[in-house]
Amino acid sequence: MQIVDILGLLVPDVWTALTQLCASAVLFFLMYKLAWKPVRKILDQRSEYEHSKLAEAEVLQKENAELNEQAKKAILDANKEAEAIVRSAREEGITVRDELVEQGRQQSKQLLENARRDMELQRSKMMEQMHEEIVDAALSATEKMLQSKISADTEKADIDAFVKEVINK
């Protein structure tokens, strides 16, 4: 009998097995309804959330790439504009320098011309003064020599002729 008891212990009773199967089915059904569906719903929502975030990240990455391209273009345009401004400033500086140099030349020529005119004027005044002094000297010398013979008008005309003759030689 010992063999039978061992066999009875190893093989469960049909009613016990059936009861255990029914209890397992009820537990499985309850777990499916109460836990599996909500967990599955939460997992689906999380999956949708992650997919939307990935899609947003791709859109943001494309926008970032476009913004980078626009920034590069803006930098290139700014560099070109800066070069144009520098070039324009150089040309304007050269123009201003040339104008200042030309004004300096004109002023220099004007000053030189004024100096020449002043020198010529002073020279002519000096020549007149020398002429008058020579005439006066000649008059006094002649006067001493010819005290009473020649009249003053004739003397002056003769001396002027003499001075002109000396100056022209």
C-alpha positions in Angstrom: 0.0 0.0 0.0 2.7 2.3 0.3 3.0 2.5 -3.4 -0.5 3.5 -3.8 -0.2 6.2 -1.3 2.8 7.6 -3.1 0.9 7.5 -6.4 -2.1 9.2 -4.8 0.2 11.9 -3.5 1.9 12.4 -6.9 -1.3 12.5 -9.0 -3.8 15.0 -7.6 -7.5 14.3 -7.4 -9.5 15.3 -10.5 -11.8 17.6 -8.5 -8.8 19.3 -6.9 -7.1 19.8 -10.3 -10.3 21.1 -11.8 -10.8 23.6 -8.9 -7.2 24.8 -9.2 -7.6 25.2 -13.0 -10.8 27.2 -12.5 -9.2 29.4 -9.8 -6.2 30.0 -12.1 -8.6 31.0 -14.9 -10.5 33.4 -12.7 -7.2 34.9 -11.5 -5.9 35.2 -15.1 -9.1 36.8 -16.2 -9.1 39.3 -13.3 -5.4 40.1 -13.9 -6.1 40.6 -17.6 -9.1 42.9 -16.9 -7.7 44.8 -13.9 -4.0 45.0 -14.6 -3.1 44.1 -18.2 -5.4 46.6 -19.9 -4.5 49.6 -17.8 -0.8 48.7 -17.9 -1.1 48.2 -21.7 -2.9 51.6 -22.0 -0.2 53.3 -20.0 2.5 51.7 -22.1 0.8 52.7 -25.3 0.4 56.3 -24.0 4.1 56.4 -23.1 5.0 55.0 -26.5 2.9 57.7 -28.2 4.5 60.3 -26.0 8.0 59.1 -26.9 7.1 59.0 -30.6 5.7 62.6 -30.5 8.9 63.8 -28.7 11.1 62.1 -31.3 9.0 63.7 -34.1 9.3 67.1 -32.3 13.0 66.5 -32.0 13.4 65.8 -35.7 11.3 69.0 -36.5 13.5 71.0 -34.1 16.6 69.5 -35.6 15.5 70.5 -39.1 14.5 74.0 -37.9 17.9 74.3 -36.2 19.7 73.2 -39.4 17.7 75.9 -41.4 18.5 78.5 -38.7 22.2 77.6 -38.9 22.1 78.0 -42.7 20.3 81.3 -42.3 22.8 82.4 -39.7 25.7 81.4 -42.0 24.1 83.4 -44.9 23.6 86.4 -42.6 27.2 86.2 -41.4 28.4 86.0 -45.0 26.2 89.0 -46.0 27.4 90.9 -42.9 31.0 90.2 -43.9 30.4 91.3 -47.5 28.7 94.4 -46.2 31.5 95.1 -43.8 34.0 94.7 -46.6 32.0 97.1 -48.8 31.9 99.6 -46.0 35.6 99.3 -45.4 36.3 99.7 -49.2 34.0 102.7 -49.3 35.7 104.3 -46.3 39.1 103.7 -47.9 37.9 105.3 -51.2 36.4 108.2 -49.3 39.6 108.6 -47.3 41.7 108.6 -50.5 39.3 111.2 -52.0 39.5 113.4 -48.9 43.3 113.0 -48.8 43.5 114.0 -52.5 41.2 117.0 -52.0 43.3 118.1 -49.0 46.5 117.7 -51.0 45.1 119.7 -53.8 43.9 122.4 -51.4 47.3 122.5 -49.9 48.9 122.9 -53.4 46.4 125.6 -54.3 47.1 127.4 -51.0 50.8 127.0 -51.6 50.6 128.4 -55.1 48.5 131.3 -53.8 50.9 132.1 -51.0 53.8 131.9 -53.5 52.0 134.1 -56.0 51.2 136.6 -53.2 54.8 136.6 -52.0 56.0 137.2 -55.6 53.5 140.0 -56.0 54.7 141.5 -52.7 58.3 141.2 -53.7 57.6 142.8 -57.1 55.7 145.6 -55.3 58.5 146.2 -52.8 61.0 146.1 -55.7 59.2 148.7 -57.6 58.8 150.9 -54.5 62.5 150.4 -53.8 63.3 151.3 -57.4 61.1 154.5 -57.1 62.9 155.4 -53.9 66.3 154.8 -55.4 65.2 156.8 -58.4 64.1 159.7 -56.2 67.3 159.5 -54.1 69.5 159.4 -57.2 67.5 162.4 -58.7 67.9 164.2 -55.4 71.6 163.4 -55.2 72.1 164.4 -58.8 70.2 167.6 -58.2 72.2 168.6 -55.2 75.4 167.8 -57.0 74.4 169.7 -60.1 73.1 172.5 -57.9 76.4 172.9 -56.3 78.1 172.9 -59.6 75.9 175.2 -61.5 74.5 177.4 -58.7 73.1 180.2 -60.7 73.1 179.2 -64.4 70.3 176.6 -64.8 66.7 176.9 -63.7 65.2 174.3 -61.4 62.7 172.9 -63.9 65.4 172.3 -66.5 67.6 170.7 -63.9 65.0 168.3 -62.8 64.2 167.2 -66.4 67.8 166.7 -67.2 68.5 164.7 -64.1 65.4 162.5 -64.7 66.7 161.8 -68.2 70.1 161.0 -66.8 68.7 158.6 -64.2 66.5 156.8 -66.8 69.6 156.5 -69.0 71.6 155.0 -66.1 68.8 152.6 -65.1 68.2 151.3 -68.6 71.8 150.5 -69.1 
